[in-house]
Amino acid sequence: MLLTISCTRPEGAAWPASDLGYLLHKNPSRIQTFEQSYGIAHVLYPEAGDDRCTAALLLEIDPVRLVRGKSKSTPEFSLGQYVNDRPYAASSLVSVAISTVFGTALHGRCKQRPELAETALPLRIELPAVPCKGGAEYAERVFAPLGWTVVATPLPLDPAFPDWGDSHYLRLELTGTQRLSDALSHLYVLLPVLDGSKHYWLDTAEIDKLLRFGEGWLTTHPEREWITRRYLTRRHTLVRAALARLAELDDADPEELGAIEHDFDDEGAGIETTPPAPDLGGEISPAATELIPAQATDLGLASGGTGDPVPPTDPRAEASCSAEAGERGPSLAVLRRAAVHRALLSTGASRILDLGCGQGALLLELVADRAFTEIVGIDVSMRELKIAARRLRRVPEWQSRRVTLRQGALTYTDAALRGYDAAVLMEVIEHVDTPRLQALEHTVFGAAAPGAVVVTTPNSEYNVRYDGLDAGAFRHSDHRFEWSRAEFADWAHRVGATYGYAVRFEPIGPEDAEVGASTQMAVFTKRDGKNGDEKGVA
């Protein structure tokens, strides 16, 4: 992986181009090496004259270091972790190297040449391979408004086979007159944006980095919302917080950036709710998904029901349960949907919320039952919703017309969720950070307050029955916790007592005499406020 920065001395300038070495705090006369967590970074100068100077940052990526410490249970644990583009393509690894190797220059400090650090220099930046699935147009859209002349050349999949077409990699050349610190900050933020991913876990500190290194240019950038979403890899809760802070910096209305949305219902005026992505629309139906912009899948918010990805349950759990049920027995996923279906019927509910509906597996189960007159699937991931919509187009019209798909998160109250007979949280709560659980509880049980709530979650006691799952490990890398039966019961009883629900429990899947079933389900039923009896919804 290679990055070169060239500086040309302007006519009449009193300083030599080789003073670039002062700004970078790296001596042009020798090669320097820096250990990184993922490999080694080298800094060298192919040329260092009075008229032109070029500094090169060469990264030697060790694929083994990138995966060291990851559990074998993670879905990424595969050959793809070792054979990939990370050693060759500019990504978040370059951003990390810029901050560690050129950190002083990135922050605009130079004791030897302080005036030069504040001077706009004629610069040329070259990156031989930049991943960018949006193509050259996207590189132009993010760099050109910052004053760069952009030359983005698509790289062929294989020069020996031109008929194969181009890859999603670009040779990127940027030329312009910029302060070196500004140039480095542009690279630091925008290279991961073009790549659309990062090699490390994101938390709220990432918002501070974005605003710190985007200072002076991000608030006025025409693509600031898109840049923010891509930089934070579509983590919805982080994106909303970042957009709100950007609005404060720019003295703009947060609603203009999609940072908040107000509920003007009489019972909850001014409550902030999770908004849909402003350019994708807030509500879609199976028949209307053609109207969603094609870029929604790649560029929109792709997160789970609470702002984080909500992947399916570990397939080993499904396979193990199926094996225990017999060679031709139904999988755990089928058993889980069937159990939820029965629980909903037992409550007499007809209008259903599927919260964190994902790709619509439960929706397809419920829509075939005429007992359910209205079904709303809610997920924060536009990608998941589009898949669900495509699947629903395959069912008869009399079924699909009863389903509405909406984009939204579950940790922000939404007046549109009120008035339903029942809500389902199927394999959702374990993907929520523990400090955020209380917000989800309030949104579902307090603000929406349906007549019944069905919750399923893994039974952690059963994990010992899964071969290859290390002691103490979770079934999926995105799980924030997995509860025992006692822990789940304690949580459910507390929530029920707080919001006025009775609760009963059912196992899902074959029961083991020692550790119970693989999945546990709680069925909450709203109590009658007068006498404490359970309140029917039929």
SULVENVEN-V202285 format. One record per residue. N is the residue number from 0. RES is the residue in one small letter. OMEGA is omega in degrees with one decimal (NA if undefined). Layout:
# SULVENVEN-V202285
N & RES & OMEGA
N & RES & OMEGA
This chain:
# SULVENVEN-V202285
0 & m & -171.2
1 & l & 172.4
2 & l & 176.0
3 & t & 177.5
4 & i & -178.5
5 & s & 177.7
6 & c & 177.3
7 & t & -179.3
8 & r & 177.3
9 & p & 176.9
10 & e & 177.0
11 & g & 179.9
12 & a & -178.2
13 & a & -176.5
14 & w & 177.1
15 & p & 178.9
16 & a & -179.4
17 & s & 174.0
18 & d & 171.2
19 & l & 178.2
20 & g & 176.2
21 & y & -178.3
22 & l & -179.9
23 & l & -176.5
24 & h & 178.7
25 & k & -176.0
26 & n & -179.7
27 & p & -173.6
28 & s & -179.7
29 & r & 176.6
30 & i & -179.7
31 & q & -175.2
32 & t & -177.5
33 & f & 177.0
34 & e & 174.4
35 & q & -179.3
36 & s & -176.2
37 & y & -178.3
38 & g & -176.2
39 & i & 175.5
40 & a & 177.4
41 & h & 173.2
42 & v & 179.3
43 & l & -177.2
44 & y & 176.1
45 & p & 175.5
46 & e & -179.0
47 & a & -180.0
48 & g & 179.5
49 & d & -175.4
50 & d & -178.0
51 & r & 178.5
52 & c & 179.2
53 & t & 174.4
54 & a & -179.3
55 & a & 172.6
56 & l & -177.0
57 & l & -179.1
58 & l & 171.9
59 & e & -175.7
60 & i & 175.5
61 & d & -177.9
62 & p & -179.3
63 & v & 179.2
64 & r & -178.3
65 & l & -176.8
66 & v & -178.8
67 & r & 179.8
68 & g & 177.8
69 & k & 178.7
70 & s & 176.3
71 & k & -179.6
72 & s & -178.7
73 & t & -178.0
74 & p & -179.2
75 & e & -175.7
76 & f & -177.3
77 & s & 179.1
78 & l & -179.5
79 & g & 177.8
80 & q & -176.2
81 & y & 179.9
82 & v & -177.6
83 & n & -175.6
84 & d & -173.6
85 & r & 179.9
86 & p & -170.9
87 & y & -173.3
88 & a & -179.9
89 & a & -175.1
90 & s & 177.4
91 & s & 176.1
92 & l & 176.4
93 & v & 178.4
94 & s & 178.3
95 & v & 179.1
96 & a & 177.6
97 & i & -176.8
98 & s & -178.2
99 & t & -176.6
100 & v & -179.6
101 & f & -173.9
102 & g & -179.3
103 & t & 177.9
104 & a & 178.9
105 & l & 179.8
106 & h & 174.2
107 & g & -179.0
108 & r & 175.1
109 & c & -177.9
110 & k & -176.8
111 & q & -178.0
112 & r & -176.2
113 & p & -179.7
114 & e & -180.0
115 & l & 178.0
116 & a & 179.7
117 & e & -176.5
118 & t & 173.8
119 & a & -174.5
120 & l & 172.3
121 & p & -174.4
122 & l & 172.2
123 & r & -178.7
124 & i & -179.1
125 & e & 175.9
126 & l & -174.0
127 & p & -178.8
128 & a & 178.8
129 & v & 176.8
130 & p & -178.4
131 & c & -176.6
132 & k & 177.7
133 & g & 179.1
134 & g & -175.5
135 & a & -178.5
136 & e & -177.1
137 & y & 174.4
138 & a & 177.5
139 & e & -176.3
140 & r & -176.3
141 & v & -175.5
142 & f & -175.1
143 & a & 179.3
144 & p & -180.0
145 & l & 176.9
146 & g & 179.9
147 & w & 164.8
148 & t & -169.4
149 & v & 169.8
150 & v & -178.3
151 & a & -175.2
152 & t & 178.3
153 & p & 178.7
154 & l & -179.8
155 & p & 175.5
156 & l & 176.6
157 & d & -179.2
158 & p & -179.7
159 & a & -179.1
160 & f & -175.9
161 & p & -179.9
162 & d & 179.2
163 & w & 178.3
164 & g & -175.7
165 & d & 172.7
166 & s & 176.1
167 & h & 176.8
168 & y & -179.1
169 & l & 162.7
170 & r & -171.2
171 & l & 175.9
172 & e & 179.4
173 & l & 175.5
174 & t & -179.9
175 & g & 178.1
176 & t & -172.4
177 & q & 165.6
178 & r & -177.6
179 & l & 179.7
180 & s & 177.9
181 & d & 179.7
182 & a & -179.8
183 & l & 178.3
184 & s & 176.1
185 & h & 178.9
186 & l & -176.6
187 & y & -177.1
188 & v & -165.7
189 & l & 176.9
190 & l & 174.3
191 & p & 178.5
192 & v & 178.9
193 & l & -179.8
194 & d & 179.1
195 & g & 178.7
196 & s & 176.0
197 & k & -175.5
198 & h & -178.1
199 & y & -178.7
200 & w & -178.7
201 & l & 171.4
202 & d & -174.7
203 & t & 177.6
204 & a & -179.7
205 & e & 176.4
206 & i & 178.9
207 & d & 178.5
208 & k & -179.0
209 & l & -177.5
210 & l & -179.6
211 & r & -177.0
212 & f & 172.5
213 & g & -178.3
214 & e & 177.0
215 & g & -179.5
216 & w & -174.4
217 & l & -176.5
218 & t & -178.6
219 & t & -177.8
220 & h & -178.6
221 & p & 179.9
222 & e & -171.8
223 & r & 179.2
224 & e & -179.4
225 & w & 178.1
226 & i & -179.1
227 & t & -178.9
228 & r & -178.1
229 & r & 180.0
230 & y & -179.8
231 & l & 176.1
232 & t & 172.4
233 & r & 175.2
234 & r & -163.0
235 & h & -178.3
236 & t & 177.9
237 & l & -178.7
238 & v & -179.2
239 & r & -179.7
240 & a & -179.3
241 & a & -179.7
242 & l & 177.3
243 & a & 178.9
244 & r & 174.7
245 & l & 179.1
246 & a & 178.1
247 & e & -179.0
248 & l & -176.5
249 & d & -177.7
250 & d & -178.8
251 & a & 175.9
252 & d & -179.9
253 & p & -179.3
254 & e & 179.6
255 & e & 179.8
256 & l & -177.9
257 & g & -176.4
258 & a & 178.5
259 & i & 172.4
260 & e & -175.7
261 & h & 176.0
262 & d & -176.1
263 & f & 173.5
264 & d & -177.0
265 & d & -175.8
266 & e & -176.6
267 & g & -177.1
268 & a & 175.2
269 & g & 179.3
270 & i & 177.0
271 & e & 177.6
272 & t & 179.1
273 & t & -178.2
274 & p & 167.4
275 & p & 175.2
276 & a & -169.7
277 & p & -177.0
278 & d & -175.7
279 & l & -178.4
280 & g & -173.3
281 & g & -176.1
282 & e & -179.5
283 & i & 174.6
284 & s & -178.8
285 & p & -177.1
286 & a & -172.1
287 & a & -174.1
288 & t & 177.5
289 & e & -176.4
290 & l & 178.3
291 & i & -179.8
292 & p & -178.0
293 & a & -177.5
294 & q & -178.6
295 & a & -177.9
296 & t & -175.3
297 & d & -169.9
298 & l & -176.7
299 & g & 179.2
300 & l & 179.8
301 & a & -178.5
302 & s & 178.9
303 & g & -171.4
304 & g & -179.0
305 & t & 178.6
306 & g & 178.1
307 & d & 179.9
308 & p & 177.3
309 & v & -179.0
310 & p & 178.9
311 & p & 177.8
312 & t & 179.7
313 & d & -177.3
314 & p & 178.2
315 & r & 178.4
316 & a & -179.7
317 & e & -176.5
318 & a & -178.3
319 & s & -179.0
320 & c & -179.7
321 & s & -179.8
322 & a & -179.4
323 & e & -179.8
324 & a & -177.4
325 & g & -175.4
326 & e & -177.1
327 & r & -179.3
328 & g & 179.3
329 & p & 178.2
330 & s & 178.3
331 & l & 179.4
332 & a & 178.8
333 & v & 179.1
334 & l & -178.9
335 & r & 179.8
336 & r & 179.1
337 & a & 179.4
338 & a & 177.8
339 & v & 178.7
340 & h & 179.7
341 & r & -179.6
342 & a & 178.5
343 & l & 178.0
344 & l & -178.4
345 & s & 179.8
346 & t & -177.7
347 & g & -176.8
348 & a & 175.7
349 & s & 179.5
350 & r & -166.2
351 & i & 168.9
352 & l & 172.2
353 & d & -173.5
354 & l & -171.8
355 & g & -170.8
356 & c & 178.8
357 & g & -175.6
358 & q & 168.9
359 & g & -179.2
360 & a & 178.9
361 & l & 178.5
362 & l & -180.0
363 & l & 177.8
364 & e & -174.8
365 & l & -173.0
366 & v & 178.7
367 & a & -179.0
368 & d & -178.0
369 & r & 178.5
370 & a & -177.7
371 & f & -173.5
372 & t & 178.9
373 & e & -179.0
374 & i & 179.3
375 & v & 175.7
376 & g & -177.4
377 & i & 175.8
378 & d & 179.4
379 & v & -176.6
380 & s & 176.3
381 & m & 178.0
382 & r & 180.0
383 & e & -179.4
384 & l & 178.8
385 & k & 176.3
386 & i & 178.1
387 & a & -179.5
388 & a & 178.1
389 & r & -179.4
390 & r & -179.3
391 & l & 177.2
392 & r & -178.3
393 & r & -178.7
394 & v & 179.7
395 & p & -176.0
396 & e & -179.0
397 & w & 175.9
398 & q & -173.2
399 & s & -178.0
400 & r & 178.5
401 & r & -176.0
402 & v & 172.7
403 & t & 176.7
404 & l & -179.9
405 & r & 176.6
406 & q & 179.4
407 & g & 178.0
408 & a & -171.5
409 & l & 178.9
410 & t & 177.2
411 & y & -175.9
412 & t & -176.0
413 & d & -177.7
414 & a & -178.1
415 & a & -179.6
416 & l & -177.1
417 & r & 172.5
418 & g & 179.7
419 & y & -177.3
420 & d & -176.5
421 & a & 176.0
422 & a & -179.6
423 & v & 169.7
424 & l & -175.3
425 & m & -179.4
426 & e & -178.1
427 & v & -168.7
428 & i & -177.6
429 & e & 177.0
430 & h & -177.3
431 & v & 175.2
432 & d & -175.4
433 & t & 178.3
434 & p & -178.9
435 & r & -177.3
436 & l & -178.0
437 & q & 177.3
438 & a & 177.6
439 & l & 178.8
440 & e & -179.5
441 & h & -179.1
442 & t & -173.8
443 & v & -172.6
444 & f & -176.6
445 & g & -175.2
446 & a & 179.3
447 & a & 174.2
448 & a & 176.6
449 & p & -179.6
450 & g & 179.0
451 & a & 176.6
452 & v & 177.7
453 & v & -177.2
454 & v & 171.6
455 & t & -179.6
456 & t & 179.2
457 & p & 172.0
458 & n & -174.3
459 & s & 179.7
460 & e & -175.9
461 & y & -175.2
462 & n & -179.5
463 & v & -179.8
464 & r & -179.0
465 & y & 177.5
466 & d & 176.2
467 & g & 178.2
468 & l & -176.5
469 & d & 178.5
470 & a & 179.9
471 & g & -179.7
472 & a & 177.7
473 & f & -179.0
474 & r & 178.4
475 & h & -176.0
476 & s & -179.5
477 & d & 177.6
478 & h & 177.7
479 & r & 177.3
480 & f & 167.8
481 & e & -170.6
482 & w & 167.0
483 & s & 178.9
484 & r & 179.8
485 & a & -179.9
486 & e & 178.6
487 & f & 179.6
488 & a & 178.6
489 & d & 179.0
490 & w & -176.2
491 & a & 179.8
492 & h & 178.3
493 & r & 179.2
494 & v & 179.7
495 & g & 179.3
496 & a & -178.3
497 & t & -171.7
498 & y & 173.5
499 & g & 178.5
500 & y & 165.8
501 & a & -176.8
502 & v & 172.3
503 & r & -172.6
504 & f & 176.1
505 & e & 172.5
506 & p & 175.6
507 & i & -177.1
508 & g & 179.7
509 & p & -177.9
510 & e & 173.4
511 & d & -175.5
512 & a & -175.6
513 & e & -170.8
514 & v & 177.7
515 & g & -179.0
516 & a & -176.7
517 & s & -178.6
518 & t & 177.2
519 & q & -177.1
520 & m & 173.3
521 & a & 177.0
522 & v & -179.7
523 & f & 176.7
524 & t & -176.5
525 & k & 178.3
526 & r & 171.5
527 & d & -174.0
528 & g & -175.0
529 & k & -173.5
530 & n & 177.6
531 & g & 177.1
532 & d & 176.2
533 & e & -175.2
534 & k & 179.4
535 & g & -179.9
536 & v & -177.0
537 & a & NA
